[in-house]
Amino acid sequence: MAGILDRRKFLHLSALSAPILVSPKSIANAYNIPVVPIVISTWDAGMEVNAEAWKILSANGKSIDAIEAGARQIEDTINCCVGLGGNPDRDGIVTLDACIMDEHSNCGAVAGLERIKHPISVARKVMETTPHVLLVGNGAQQFAIENGFPMEPAKLSDSAEKAYKDWLSNTKYEPVINVENKKNNGPSAPNFFPDGTPNHDTMGLLAMDSKGNLSGGVTTSGMAFKLHGRVGDSAIIGAGLFVDNEVGAATSSGVGEEVIRISGTHLVVEFMRQGNSPKLACKKAVERIVKRDRQKAKTLQVGFLAMNKKGEYGAYAIQKGFVFSVKSNHENRIHDAEYVFG
């Protein structure tokens, strides 16, 4: 009998000491340990944005610094969606919007900014050196110049100039949903013109650093061929971006007017506060837009992206085609968001 007991004891101890073949992420989730650091961003272009932010996060840097670095990366890229290479408004002028928010609810934003390369950095300067949140137009440009930001030439990028000339040939404004971007052979994405030129897009990114602090940022050239002076959700705290360090953070991309109407990202964070997962919170916000006018919703795109304090993330969109990028110690990949209409 003693031998049997000894054998049972041995087997029990052996089982306890055997290696457990589960991922660090699974262990973190099981014990409610935040998955940090982590950065997530809208669209597949977010892979390069995340890589730049990761240089700071992986060195135990602050999330707000990672956000600015990531946003500056895409602002440096000449493309039709973000930065001075973006498509102009109906008057042929490129105007930029951006906002940034840290873990203490400090925030800054600029809108309608012309000829300044890095609106995200101007937004941070507004946050850190003024009592204001949002500066617009000439005032935003004057503030940028006074704080050492150089004026860039008033010249359209080659791709933006071509798109603008094509638009002038018929001056028709009809955003097209989910037209394949044949120029880049990338995934289908919303709001492309039939020739593959993006109509509008936004880079929104959220980060949590090794201390568990959240920050977020948004940068965009806004909707192509918009009325001069139009501002979408990207520069508006609570619409295009919201951060609550006790709960989570959210950003958005798509038709900004629809996001503004429901204070979209603030709504997503409040849904997370109620205990909903990031994906379900995004879904509930999307459903709020669809419910308001279902027929109109079938003609446009809005996508929300969110992350909670555990480092869990999720997204949801009105239309098929919204994708987002994730970078952490556990993954580096692009995800497809779920959607209402496909």
C-alpha positions in Angstrom: 0.0 0.0 0.0 2.8 2.4 0.9 4.3 1.8 -2.6 1.1 2.6 -4.3 0.7 5.9 -2.3 4.3 6.8 -3.1 3.7 6.2 -6.8 0.5 8.3 -6.7 2.3 11.1 -4.9 5.1 11.0 -7.5 2.6 11.1 -10.4 0.8 14.0 -8.8 4.0 16.0 -8.2 5.2 15.2 -11.7 2.0 16.6 -13.2 2.3 19.8 -11.2 5.9 20.3 -12.3 5.3 19.5 -16.0 5.7 22.4 -18.4 2.5 24.2 -19.3 2.3 24.8 -23.1 0.3 28.0 -23.1 1.2 31.4 -24.5 2.3 34.4 -22.3 -0.8 36.2 -23.6 -3.1 33.4 -22.4 -1.5 33.5 -18.9 -1.8 37.3 -18.8 -5.5 37.1 -19.7 -6.1 34.3 -17.2 -4.7 36.3 -14.3 -6.0 39.7 -15.5 -2.5 41.0 -16.2 -2.4 43.8 -18.8 -0.8 42.8 -22.1 1.8 45.6 -22.3 3.2 47.4 -24.1 0.9 47.4 -27.1 0.0 49.7 -30.0 -2.9 49.4 -32.4 -3.8 51.5 -35.4 -6.3 51.9 -38.2 -5.7 50.3 -41.6 -2.8 48.3 -43.0 -0.6 51.4 -43.1 -0.6 51.1 -39.4 2.0 48.4 -39.6 4.7 51.0 -40.3 3.1 53.4 -37.9 3.2 50.7 -35.1 6.8 49.9 -35.9 7.8 53.4 -35.2 5.8 53.6 -32.0 7.2 50.3 -30.9 10.7 51.7 -30.8 9.6 53.8 -27.9 7.3 51.3 -26.2 9.8 48.4 -26.3 12.3 50.7 -24.6 9.8 51.3 -21.7 9.0 54.7 -23.1 5.8 56.6 -22.5 2.7 55.9 -24.6 2.2 59.6 -25.5 5.7 59.7 -27.0 5.0 56.5 -29.0 1.8 58.0 -30.3 3.5 61.1 -31.6 6.3 59.1 -33.2 3.9 56.8 -34.9 1.8 59.6 -36.3 4.8 61.5 -37.5 5.9 58.4 -39.5 2.8 58.5 -41.7 2.8 62.3 -41.9 6.3 61.9 -43.5 4.8 59.6 -46.1 3.6 61.2 -49.3 0.2 59.6 -49.9 -3.3 60.7 -50.6 -4.7 60.1 -47.2 -2.6 61.7 -44.5 -0.2 64.7 -44.3 0.8 67.3 -46.9 0.7 64.7 -49.7 -3.0 64.2 -49.1 -5.8 65.2 -51.5 -6.9 68.8 -51.3 -10.2 70.5 -50.7 -12.4 71.9 -53.5 -10.2 75.0 -53.7 -7.1 72.9 -54.2 -5.7 73.5 -50.7 -4.5 70.7 -48.4 -5.7 71.2 -44.9 -4.7 68.9 -42.0 -6.4 67.9 -38.8 -4.9 66.1 -35.8 -5.5 65.5 -32.1 -3.7 63.8 -29.2 -4.6 62.8 -25.7 -2.7 61.3 -22.8 -3.4 59.3 -19.7 -4.3 62.4 -17.6 -7.0 63.5 -20.0 -4.6 66.3 -21.3 -5.5 66.8 -24.9 -4.7 69.1 -27.9 -5.8 69.5 -31.4 -5.5 71.4 -34.6 -7.9 71.7 -37.6 -7.6 73.3 -41.0 -3.9 73.6 -40.7 -2.0 74.5 -43.9 1.6 74.0 -44.9 2.8 72.4 -41.6 4.2 68.9 -42.0 3.5 67.5 -38.6 0.1 68.5 -37.2 0.3 65.8 -34.5 3.3 67.6 -33.0 1.5 70.9 -33.2 -1.5 69.3 -31.4 0.8 68.1 -28.7 2.3 71.6 -28.4 -1.2 73.0 -28.0 -1.8 70.4 -25.2 1.4 71.1 -23.3 1.8 74.9 -23.6 -1.7 76.4 -23.8 -4.9 76.4 -21.8 -6.8 75.4 -24.9 -7.7 72.2 -26.6 -8.3 73.1 -30.3 -6.7 75.7 -32.6 -7.9 76.1 -36.2 -7.0 77.6 -39.5 -4.7 80.7 -39.6 -4.5 80.7 -35.8 -3.2 77.1 -35.7 -0.7 77.9 -38.4 0.5 81.1 -36.6 0.9 79.1 -33.4 2.9 76.4 -35.2 5.3 79.0 -36.8 5.8 80.8 -33.4 6.8 77.4 -31.9 9.4 76.6 -34.5 7.5 74.5 -37.0 8.7 75.4 -40.6 6.3 76.4 -43.4 6.3 73.9 -46.2 5.8 74.8 -49.9 2.2 75.2 -51.0 2.5 72.5 -53.6 0.3 69.4 -54.2 2.0 66.0 -54.4 2.0 64.4 -57.8 -0.8 61.9 -56.9 -2.9 64.6 -55.2 -2.5 66.9 -58.2 -3.7 64.2 -60.6 -6.6 63.3 -58.4 -7.6 67.0 -58.1 -7.5 67.5 -61.9 -9.5 64.4 -62.4 -12.1 65.7 -59.9 -12.2 69.1 -61.5 -13.2 67.5 -64.8 -16.7 66.7 -63.4 -16.7 68.2 -59.9 -18.9 65.3 -58.8 -18.8 64.2 -55.2 -19.9 60.6 -54.6 -17.7 58.6 -52.2 -17.5 55.0 -53.3 -17.5 52.2 -50.8 -15.2 49.3 -50.9 -13.6 49.8 -54.3 -10.5 47.7 -54.5 -7.3 49.7 -54.3 -5.9 48.4 -57.6 -2.9 50.7 -57.5 -1.4 49.0 -54.4 -3.1 45.6 -54.8 -4.0 45.9 -51.1 -7.1 44.8 -49.3 -10.4 46.3 -50.3 -10.9 49.5 -48.3 -13.8 51.9 -48.0 -14.1 55.3 -49.8 -11.9 54.8 -52.8 -12.6 56.4 -56.1 -13.0 54.0 -59.0 -9.4 54.6 -60.2 -8.1 53.4 -56.9 -7.4 56.9 -55.4 -8.5 57.2 -51.8 -11.3 59.6 -51.2 -10.4 60.1 -47.5 -8.8 58.2 -44.7 -7.5 58.7 -41.2 -4.7 57.3 -39.2 -5.8 56.7 -35.6 -3.6 55.0 -33.1 -3.8 53.9 -29.5 -1.0 52.7 -27.2 -0.5 51.4 -23.7 3.0 51.5 -22.3 4.8 49.2 -19.9 3.3 51.1 -16.9 -0.2 50.5 -18.2 -0.9 54.1 -19.2 -3.0 54.8 -22.3 -2.6 57.5 -24.9 -4.0 58.1 -28.4 -3.7 60.2 -31.5 -5.3 60.9 -34.9 -3.9 62.6 -38.0 -5.5 63.1 -41.4 -5.8 65.3 -44.5 -9.5 64.9 -44.2 -12.1 64.2 -46.8 -10.9 64.7 -50.4 -12.5 67.7 -52.2 -14.3 68.8 -49.1 -15.6 72.4 -48.7 -12.8 74.7 -47.6 -13.1 74.9 -43.8 -14.7 71.5 -43.3 -13.5 69.7 -40.2 -14.4 66.1 -39.5 -14.1 64.0 -36.4 -10.3 63.7 -36.4 -9.6 66.9 -34.6 -12.5 66.6 -32.1 -11.9 64.9 -28.7 -14.7 62.5 -28.0 -15.5 62.1 -31.7 -12.3 60.9 -33.5 -10.4 60.1 -30.3 -11.1 59.5 -26.6 -8.8 58.2 -23.8 -9.9 57.3 -20.2 -7.0 55.8 -18.4 -9.3 53.9 -16.0 -11.2 52.2 -18.7 -9.7 52.3 -22.2 -9.3 54.3 -25.4 -10.9 54.4 -28.8 -10.4 56.0 -32.3 -12.4 56.1 -35.5 -12.1 56.3 -39.3 -14.6 57.0 -42.0 -17.2 59.7 -42.6 -16.5 62.0 -39.7 -19.8 63.8 -39.7 -21.5 60.5 -38.7 -19.0 60.0 -35.9 -19.5 63.5 -34.6 -23.3 63.0 -34.4 -22.9 60.3 -31.8 -19.7 61.5 -30.1 -18.5 58.1 -31.3 -15.2 57.4 -29.4 -16.5 58.7 -26.1 -19.5 56.4 -26.6 -17.3 53.4 -27.2 -15.3 54.1 -24.0 -18.5 54.5 -22.0 -19.7 51.1 -23.4 -16.4 49.6 -22.2 -17.0 51.2 -18.8 -20.2 49.2 -18.6 -18.3 46.0 -19.0 -18.5 45.5 -22.7 -15.4 44.1 -24.6 -13.7 46.5 -27.0 -15.2 44.8 -30.0 -18.7 44.8 -28.6 -18.3 48.4 -27.5 -17.4 49.3 -31.1 -20.3 47.3 -32.5 -22.8 49.1 -30.2 -21.5 52.5 -31.5 -21.7 51.4 -35.1 -25.3 50.2 -34.5 -26.1 53.6 -33.1 -25.2 55.2 -36.4 -27.0 52.5 -38.4 -30.1 52.8 -36.3 -30.3 56.6 -36.9 -30.6 56.1 -40.7 -30.2 52.6 -42.0 -30.6 53.5 -45.7 -28.0 56.3 -45.4 -25.7 54.0 -43.5 -25.6 51.5 -46.4 -23.9 54.3 -48.5 -21.1 55.2 -46.1 -18.3 53.8 -43.9 -17.4 54.3 -40.3 -15.1 52.0 -38.3 -14.2 52.1 -34.6 -11.1 50.7 -33.0 -10.7 50.3 -29.2 -8.5 49.0 -26.5 -9.2 48.4 -22.8 -6.9 48.5 -19.7 -6.1 44.8 -20.1 -4.6 45.4 -23.5 -7.6 43.7 -25.1 -8.6 45.3 -28.4 -11.4 45.1 -31.0 -13.0 46.9 -33.9 -16.2 47.0 -35.8 -17.4 48.8 -38.9 -20.5 49.6 -41.0 -19.0 48.1 -44.1 -16.8 45.2 -45.0 -13.2 46.3 -45.6 -12.1 48.0 -42.4 -8.8 46.6 -41.2 -6.5 47.5 -38.3 -2.9 46.7 -37.2 -1.6 45.4 -33.9 1.9 45.3 -32.4 2.9 43.8 -29.1 5.4 41.3 -27.7 2.9 38.6 -28.8 1.9 39.6 -32.3 2.5 41.9 -35.2 -0.3 41.6 -37.8 -3.3 43.0 -39.6 -6.8 42.1 -38.5 -10.1 42.3 -40.4 -12.9 44.1 -38.5 -16.3 42.6 -38.4 -19.1 44.7 -40.0 -22.8 45.2 -40.5 -23.1 45.3 -44.3 -20.8 43.1 -46.4 
